[in-house]
Amino acid sequence: IDVSDGLIADLGHILEASAVGAELSLEAMPYSSDVKKWLGEGNDATLPLTWGDDYELLFTASPEQASAIQALSVRLDLPLTRIGKITEQPGLRIFTPEGEITNVAGTGYDHFGNHA
């Protein structure tokens, strides 16, 4: 799925359709240098997870596919970043670099919400 509506919103579609949960690592996020600079100024580290219009792709794969995915990344010269894992426990848990679970205010763009 693309993350044009925000990572949290679009990951939510995968989790809902698959009846699973996920754990994400804030430390693993492949933020641009501009976002890293913005975060370095003390801004909320979870906010970029709700931003849209990135047009990056998000996918899941079994752990057994890790080496094949890494080989594909090298072959295509395309950075692919593991940002978390799918879990049987429903819901989304986001971990700080210190290993604590954090909350996210909002999810991203909602096509059916009120945008007046």
Secondary structure, 3 states (H helix, E strand, C coil): CECCCCHHHHHHHHHHHHCCEEEEEHHHCCCCHHHHHHHHCCCCCCHHHHCCCCCCECCCCCHHHHHHHHHHHHHHCCCCCCCEEEECCCEEEEECCCCCEECCCCCCCCCCCCCC
